[in-house]
Amino acid sequence: MNVLIIQPQAREFDRHLAAGLKGAGIEPVFIYTAAKPRPEQVSATGAETLFLPLRGRLDIGGIWGLRKLIGAYAPRALYCGTAVQCFAAIMAQLSGRRARLVFYRGALRSPNWLSPSDLLIFKSGRVDVFHCASRAVAELLSQAGLTKSQIVVFPPVGYPAARFDSVEPSPEFINRAAQFRIGAVANYRRVKGLEFLIDAFGVVLARGLDAELYIVGKDEHGELKRCVERSMAKGRIVLTGPIRPPWAVLKTFDCLVVPSLSEGLPKVIIEAFGCGVPVVATRVGGIPEVVTHNVTGLLVEPANSAELAVAIQTLLSDVAVARRLAAAARKEFLERFEASVVAQKYVEIFRRSG
């Protein structure tokens, strides 16, 4: 059985996915549409990889190129990682042989019925399976009229446990200016709730804890920097900029904080679980599907700096609690998010699509 896996660019998970699929008798062909894979990425994948530029929904050349590939490989299924790719796959199969179509939905938003693309994807009946990142995303699609039989829920990528185990804390981040290090990993957007974390950090310092706050991510327009400058705690806050992957600095955190106001399935929580870092997160979107309160982490209400501060203080001041939560989170990671486990979920979805 051939399957075409269409996604913007190469991922580390692709080689684990390819191995899992091949072990189950499924031959994957990876088609990247936004960035041409480097030679080392191609060789690491262990599967056939192609580059097909797709510049938008109305890229006729890209749609025609995809149509030719479908004809050449005669796949049993197509897997599309973005709406643009899904739209192109539908258009490429308007006539002639039609492979089963799987569409990944990670965004926590309802379909836009004013969008011709969304109408085609969600109402035409041409998408056979919707792969949702979380039950929260699946619920929105159910409310939009999709049936339970059309939806599967599992994380889009998995991580090899050995990868986290082998990562050492980055030397440039080992030295601390305080006893504790609180961390967040997010490119700045209002929905990420980082302002509430900065406020909560000020409360933590006011209560006498010796701590510093590291925020890892892009601050494209300097809005986060301006927020930090207004904080009384600005001397204890470090904006590192983007670090990819963030694991080497993540391992230096005493706790990871995810203060989002809305989320689908934040992968940084899974990465923290794999790294053995305890987590404080908000009770929004798909986060409660990953973090079980007082079992694998602590959950708080969104936009509540006071509650966020209490949870952070709990983890920093009670080592036993922090260790218990981190150990349970690591177990959860191995059972649900390890690369071989997630690859098996793809095997199931493609067999279902066969």
C-alpha positions in Angstrom: 0.0 0.0 0.0 1.4 3.4 -1.0 0.4 6.6 0.9 1.4 10.2 0.1 2.1 12.3 3.1 2.0 16.0 2.2 3.3 18.5 4.6 5.1 21.9 4.5 8.6 20.7 5.5 10.7 17.9 6.9 10.4 17.0 10.5 12.5 14.8 12.8 9.5 12.6 13.4 9.3 11.7 9.7 12.0 9.0 10.0 10.2 7.4 12.9 6.9 7.6 11.1 8.5 6.0 8.0 9.9 3.2 10.0 6.6 2.5 11.7 4.6 2.5 8.4 7.1 0.3 6.6 7.1 -2.1 9.4 3.3 -2.5 8.9 3.7 -2.9 5.1 2.8 0.6 4.2 5.1 2.5 1.8 5.2 6.2 2.5 6.2 8.9 0.1 6.8 12.3 1.7 5.9 15.4 -0.3 7.1 18.7 1.1 5.5 21.9 -0.3 7.1 24.8 1.5 10.8 23.9 2.0 13.0 21.6 0.0 14.5 19.0 2.4 18.2 19.0 2.9 20.2 16.0 1.7 20.7 14.8 5.3 17.0 15.1 6.0 16.2 13.0 2.9 18.7 10.2 3.9 17.5 10.3 7.5 13.9 9.7 6.6 14.6 6.4 5.0 11.7 6.8 2.6 11.1 8.5 -0.8 10.9 12.2 -0.5 9.8 14.8 -3.0 9.6 18.6 -3.2 6.5 20.1 -4.8 6.1 23.9 -4.3 2.6 24.8 -3.4 2.3 28.6 -3.0 -1.4 28.9 -2.3 -4.9 27.5 -2.9 -4.9 28.7 -6.5 -1.5 27.5 -7.5 -2.5 25.7 -10.6 1.0 24.4 -11.2 1.2 22.9 -7.8 -2.3 21.3 -8.1 -1.4 19.9 -11.5 2.0 18.6 -10.2 0.1 16.8 -7.3 -2.3 15.3 -9.8 0.5 13.8 -11.8 2.1 12.4 -8.6 -1.2 10.8 -7.6 -1.4 9.2 -11.1 2.2 8.0 -10.9 2.1 6.5 -7.4 -1.6 5.4 -7.3 -1.7 5.9 -3.5 -4.3 4.3 -1.4 -4.4 7.4 0.8 -3.3 11.0 0.8 -2.5 12.7 4.1 -2.6 16.5 4.1 -1.0 18.6 6.9 -2.5 22.0 6.0 -5.7 23.4 4.6 -3.9 24.6 1.5 -2.6 21.1 0.8 -6.0 19.6 1.5 -7.6 22.0 -1.0 -5.0 21.2 -3.6 -5.5 17.4 -3.0 -9.3 17.8 -3.5 -8.8 19.8 -6.7 -6.2 17.4 -8.0 -8.8 14.5 -7.7 -11.9 16.2 -9.1 -11.9 13.7 -11.9 -10.3 10.3 -12.3 -9.1 8.0 -9.6 -9.6 9.2 -6.1 -7.5 8.1 -3.2 -8.8 8.3 0.4 -8.1 11.7 1.9 -7.0 12.4 5.4 -6.8 16.0 6.7 -4.9 17.1 9.8 -6.6 19.8 11.9 -4.6 21.3 14.7 -6.2 24.7 15.0 -8.7 25.4 17.7 -11.2 27.2 15.6 -14.5 26.4 13.8 -14.7 26.2 10.0 -15.3 29.5 8.3 -18.4 29.0 6.1 -17.7 32.2 4.2 -14.5 30.5 2.9 -14.8 28.5 -0.3 -11.8 26.4 0.9 -13.4 25.5 4.2 -16.7 24.7 2.5 -14.9 22.4 0.1 -12.9 20.7 2.9 -15.7 20.3 5.5 -18.9 20.1 3.4 -18.1 18.4 0.1 -17.7 14.9 1.5 -14.3 14.6 -0.3 -12.3 14.4 3.0 -12.7 10.9 4.4 -10.9 11.3 7.8 -10.2 14.3 9.9 -7.2 13.8 12.1 -7.5 16.2 15.1 -4.7 17.2 17.5 -7.0 17.1 20.5 -10.6 16.3 21.6 -11.1 20.1 21.9 -10.5 20.4 18.1 -12.6 17.4 17.4 -15.5 18.9 19.4 -15.5 22.0 17.3 -15.6 19.9 14.1 -18.5 17.8 15.6 -20.4 21.0 16.3 -19.8 21.9 12.6 -21.6 18.8 11.5 -18.9 16.1 11.2 -19.7 12.7 12.5 -17.8 10.7 15.1 -16.8 8.1 12.5 -15.1 10.8 10.4 -12.8 12.0 13.3 -9.7 10.5 14.9 -7.8 12.1 17.7 -4.1 11.7 18.4 -1.0 13.9 18.5 0.5 14.8 15.1 4.1 14.0 16.1 5.9 11.8 18.5 9.3 12.1 20.1 11.9 9.3 20.7 12.5 9.1 24.4 16.2 8.6 23.8 16.4 12.0 22.1 15.4 13.8 25.3 17.5 11.6 27.5 20.6 12.4 25.4 20.1 16.2 25.5 22.4 18.0 27.9 21.5 21.5 29.3 23.1 24.1 27.1 26.3 25.4 28.7 25.3 29.1 28.0 22.2 28.6 30.2 23.6 26.5 33.0 24.7 29.4 35.2 21.9 31.0 37.1 21.3 34.4 38.6 18.8 32.9 41.1 17.9 29.8 43.0 15.0 28.9 40.7 14.4 29.2 37.0 10.8 29.5 35.7 10.5 29.1 31.9 8.0 29.6 29.0 8.4 28.6 25.4 6.2 30.5 23.0 6.4 33.0 20.1 4.7 36.2 21.3 1.1 36.5 20.6 -1.6 37.9 22.9 -3.3 34.5 23.0 -0.2 33.0 24.6 -1.0 34.9 27.8 2.7 35.8 28.5 1.7 39.1 30.1 -0.2 37.2 32.8 3.0 35.1 33.4 5.1 38.3 33.8 2.5 39.6 36.3 2.5 36.3 38.2 6.3 36.2 38.3 6.3 39.6 40.0 4.0 38.1 42.7 6.3 35.2 43.1 9.3 37.5 43.7 7.2 39.6 46.1 6.6 36.5 48.2 10.3 36.1 48.7 11.2 33.3 46.3 14.6 33.8 44.6 13.7 33.2 41.0 14.4 34.2 37.4 12.1 34.0 34.4 13.3 32.8 30.9 11.0 33.3 28.0 12.1 31.4 24.8 10.5 32.5 21.5 10.2 35.2 18.8 9.1 38.7 19.8 8.8 40.0 16.3 7.4 43.4 17.0 9.0 44.0 20.5 5.6 43.9 22.3 6.8 41.4 24.9 10.0 43.4 25.5 7.9 46.5 26.1 5.7 44.5 28.6 8.9 43.3 30.4 10.2 46.9 30.6 7.0 47.9 32.4 7.4 45.2 35.0 8.9 45.7 38.4 10.6 42.3 37.9 12.3 43.2 34.6 15.8 42.7 36.0 15.0 39.0 36.6 13.4 38.4 33.2 15.4 37.1 30.2 14.1 37.0 26.7 16.3 34.5 24.8 14.7 34.8 21.4 13.9 31.6 19.4 15.8 28.4 20.3 15.1 25.4 18.1 14.7 22.9 19.4 14.3 24.4 22.9 15.1 21.2 24.9 18.7 22.2 25.9 17.3 25.3 27.7 14.0 23.6 28.7 16.1 21.1 30.8 17.4 24.0 32.9 13.8 25.0 34.0 12.5 24.2 37.5 9.1 24.5 36.0 7.6 25.2 32.6 4.6 27.6 32.5 2.1 27.6 29.6 -0.2 30.6 30.4 -2.2 30.4 27.1 -5.7 31.9 26.7 -6.5 29.4 24.0 -4.6 26.3 22.7 -5.1 23.2 20.6 -2.3 20.9 21.7 0.9 22.7 22.7 3.8 20.5 21.9 6.1 22.2 24.4 4.1 20.5 27.2 4.9 17.1 25.6 8.5 18.1 25.3 8.6 19.1 29.0 7.1 15.7 29.9 9.8 14.0 27.9 12.5 16.2 29.6 11.2 15.5 33.1 10.3 19.2 33.8 7.1 19.8 35.9 4.4 21.9 34.2 2.0 24.6 35.2 -0.6 25.4 32.5 -4.0 26.9 31.9 -7.2 25.0 31.7 -8.0 25.8 28.0 -8.5 24.0 24.8 -6.6 20.7 24.5 -4.3 21.3 27.5 -6.5 19.3 30.0 -6.3 16.4 27.7 -2.5 16.3 28.2 -2.1 17.7 31.8 -4.2 16.0 34.5 -4.4 18.4 37.4 -2.2 17.4 40.4 -1.2 14.2 38.6 1.0 15.2 35.6 1.0 18.9 36.3 -0.9 21.8 37.8 -3.8 23.5 36.0 -5.1 27.0 36.6 -7.7 29.2 35.1 -6.6 31.4 32.2 -6.0 35.2 32.6 -5.5 34.7 36.4 -2.1 35.9 37.5 -2.7 35.3 41.2 -3.7 31.7 40.6 -0.7 31.2 38.3 1.6 32.6 40.9 0.3 30.1 43.6 0.8 27.1 41.3 4.4 28.2 40.4 5.2 28.8 44.0 3.8 25.3 44.9 6.2 23.6 42.4 9.2 25.7 43.4 8.7 25.4 47.2 7.7 21.7 47.4 10.4 19.5 45.8 8.4 16.3 46.5 5.4 17.6 44.6 7.5 18.7 41.7 9.2 15.3 41.5 6.0 13.4 41.7 4.4 15.4 38.9 7.4 15.1 36.7 7.7 11.3 37.1 4.0 10.9 36.3 4.4 13.2 33.3 7.3 11.2 32.0 5.2 8.0 32.2 2.4 9.7 30.3 4.9 10.7 27.7 6.1 7.2 27.2 2.6 5.8 26.9 1.0 8.4 24.6 3.6 10.6 22.9 6.7 8.5 22.3 7.6 8.3 18.6 6.8 4.6 18.1 3.4 5.0 19.8 2.3 7.9 17.6 3.6 6.1 14.5 1.4 3.2 15.3 -1.6 5.6 15.3 -0.8 6.6 11.7 -0.6 2.9 10.8 -4.2 2.6 12.2 -5.4 5.6 10.3 -4.0 4.4 7.0 -5.3 0.9 7.4 -8.7 2.5 8.2 -8.3 4.5 5.0 -7.4 1.5 3.0 
